[in-house]
Amino acid sequence: MLQQPIICPYCQNLLLKTSNKSYACELNHSFDVSKEGYINLLPVNQKKSKSPGDNEMMISARRNFLELGFYDPLIEHIKKIIKEDFTFNNNHFVALDAGCGEGYYSEKVMNNVPGLTSQIIATDISKYAVKNAAKKYKANFYFVSSVFNLPVAPESIDLILSIFSPIHPEGFQRILSKDGYVIVVSPGENHLKELAELIYDNFREHKNNVIEKMTRSLEHHATKKATYNIHITDTESLLILLKMTPYYWSTSKENLTKIESCKDINITCDFNISIFKR
């Protein structure tokens, strides 16, 4: 039975699988395995709302969009980095997808990397997201938690993946193995520029401070770009894309009508792939 590098969110002791239906620590804090196969390690006092994280609509939209293959070039970029730029003992790595959403990236990026084997755990604060991930991707281990209080054993993770998710450099440093890596994917300056132009009068280039934040605890190794265009020729796909972005919540009825009448559009996908080490 594969030991997962997870710890109790209350006492920080290692969690062990006691049966097919639960995990427990030596102080007998117990966590049930859901019928989908995930466990909930988010204490009530770490919740800022009744159902934190992305809701069912956003999770469904993200899965539908990703499964159309529009972000597959990004996935191939990341897999190439893992294969060609990283070195792991015995060509095996233990990975954490921190802010995994519905699990597409956990599965597609870190499984089946040529020449490497992996053990993948993944977490999100959204119960809806983790439920969907665990139900579909049975080979990976999913749990509900906050990125800012990761119930993961110290120095147990060889590769942390964070794609468009909150980052916690101090927490990442704690759980990262001595020679481990962190990949943070953030929007480049012109990410989804043409979609934003349908909504706002003036497009503002994306700005982020990922490197500034991460280098408080980790060393910046490199940042690589992945930029390409996607061609969307149906309104349904465009609306799915809109619903998986924060733009959806600020789209007026007038601009929503404009988007619904858009039948053909090229949209820029622009990603920063930043790599960090201890």
N, C-alpha and C positions, 0 to 999 in steps of 0.2 A: 504493500500500500504506500503510495507516494505521500511523503510528509510535506505539507504546505508550510511556508515560512511566515505564518500568521500568528499574532499574539492577542491575548485578551485585552480588549479596550479598557477594562477596569483595573487590572492588576499588572498587565504587561508580561505575564507568564505565557509560555508557549501554549498554543491551542493544539490539541490532539484529537483526531477523529475517534470517537468512542463507539460509534456504530454507523450504519448507513444514514442515520437520521440526525446526528448531532456531533458537535465539537465541544470540548470542555478543557479547562485549565486545571492545574493542581489545586486551586482553591474552589473548584467545583462551580465556577461560572460556566454556564452551558448555553450553547447557541444551536438552535434547530436548523437543519438543512431543509430548504423549501422543496416543494415537489419539482420545481424547475432545476434544483441542484445548487443554489447559491445560499450564502448565509448573511445575515444582517449583523454587522459589527458597528453600527452607528448608535451610540447611546442617545437617549432622549435629550440630555443636556447639551448635546452637540448639534441639535437641530435648531434652525432659526425659523422654521415654518413647519406646518404639518406634513407637507410633502416637498422637501427641498430638492433642488436640481430641476432638470428639464422635465416637462410634462409629457404625457402620452402622445400628443400631437407632434411635438418637436422630435421625439424619439422615432416615431413612425416615419415622419418626413425625412429624417436623416438616413434611416435605413433604406428607404425607397430610393433616395437620391444616390447614395453610395453604391447600391447594388446595380444601378444603371452604368457604373464603371467610370463616371466622370473624374473621380479622384484616383483612379488606378495608376496614372503616371507618377503621382506623389508617392504612392505605395512602392512602386518600383525604384524610385530614387532612394527611399529609406532602406529598402532591402539591399540595394547595391552598397550603401554605406556600411551596413552591418556586415556584409560579406567581405568587402574589400578593405575596410579601414579599421575594423575592430578585431581584437584577438582575445579568445576565451580559452581557459584551461580545458583540455580534452575536447575542444570544439563543441562545448555544451554551455548553455547559459540559462540562468533563471531570470525571468523578465517580469516586470510589473508595468501594466498599462494604467497610469494614474489619471483617472478621469476618462474611463473607457467608453462612455456612451453605450450604444447598443452592441458593442463588441466587434464591429467590422474590422477596425484597425488591429485589435489584439490578434485576431485570427489571420488576417491577410499579411500583416507586416512581419510578425515574429514567428509564425509557423512556416515550415517548408523553405527556410533559407538554405540554399545549396551548400552542402558541406557542414552544416551545423544542426544540432538538435537543441530543443528548448523545453523548458517547463514554464508555463505562462500562468500568472495570476493577474487579476484585473479588478479594479474597483471604480465605483462612481457613487456620488451622494444621492443620485436618483434611483429610487427603488424600481421605477418603471424601466429604466435603462438596463440595470443589472438583471432584472427578470427576463427581459428580451434576450440579452446576451447569453445568459446561462441556458436558456431554453434551446437556443440554436447551436451554440458552439460548445458541445459537450466535453471536448478534450481539454478545455481551459477551466481554470477555477475562478469564479466570480464572487465578489462580496460587496456589500454596501458599506461605505465608510466615507469620512471626510478626508480630502487630500491634506488638510491641515492637522489631522490627527491619525496618521496612517498606522493601523494595527499590524505592522509588519516587523519582523525580527531584525535587529541591528545587523548591518553588514551582510545581508542575506541575498541581495539583489545585484545581478551583474549588468542588467540593462533596464533603465527606467524610460518609458515612452510617455510623452505628454503632448497630445495633439489638440490644439485649441482648447486647452483646459487650464484651470488655475494651477499655479506652481507654488511650491513651498520648499525653497532651497535648503533650509535647515533640516527639514524632514527627509528630503532626498539624500542629503549627505549622511544622515544617521543610518539609513537602510542600505546604502550603496556599498558593495564590496570594495575591497582595497583597489582593485584594478578595473572597477566598473565604469559604465558610461551612462550619461543621461542625454536623451534626444528630446528637444523641445521644438515643436512645430508651431509657428505663429504666422499671422497674415503678413505678407509683403505689402509694400506701399500701394500697389494697384489691385489688390485682391478683390474680385467681384466688382470692379469699377463700373462696368456697364449696368449691372443690376442696381447699384446705388444711384446711378444717374437717372434711372426711371423713377426714383423715389424722392430724391433731393434736387434742389436747384443747382447746388454746387457740390461736387465731389471733393471730399477731404481725404488726402492720402492717409493710409493707416500708419500710425506710429506706435511703437511699443518699446518697453524698457526691459525686455527679457534678459539681455546680457547684463545690464546693471543689477537687476535683482539676483540673478543666479550667481554672479561672481562674488556675492557676499559670503558664500559658503563653498563654492566650487570653482574650478578653473575652466575658463572658456578655451576650448580646443579648436573649434572652427565653426563657421556658419556657411552653409551652402544654399544656393537658390534653386527653386524648382518653379519655373514659369512656363505656362502654356495656355492656349485658348481652347475653350469647349464651345461646340456649336449646338445650340438648343433650338429645335424646330417644332416644338409643341408646347402649348400653354401649360399643360399639366406638369411637365418636368420643370418648367420655370417657377410655377407656384410651389412645387415641392422644395426647390432650392430656397425660395423666399422663406418658407415656413421653418427651415432649419437654421436660419440666421436671425440675429437680433433685429435686422431691418423690418421683419414682419410686424413687430409691435409698434413701429412708428410709421407704418404705411397708411396713408389716408385712403378713404373710399375712392376718391378721385384717382389717386395713383394706382390703387389696386385695379381699377377699371383699365387703366393704361397698360398695366402688366398683363391683364387677362386678354387684351387685344394684341399682344405681341406674339407673333407666330414664328419669328426667325431672328435669332440674336447670337452674336459671338461674345463670350464672356471671358475675361481674363482670370485665370487662376494663378495666384502669385504667393508662394510660400517661402518663408525663411526656415531652414532646418539647422538649428543650433546644437552643437555637441559640447558637452561638458564632462569633466573628469574630476576626481578628487585632487 
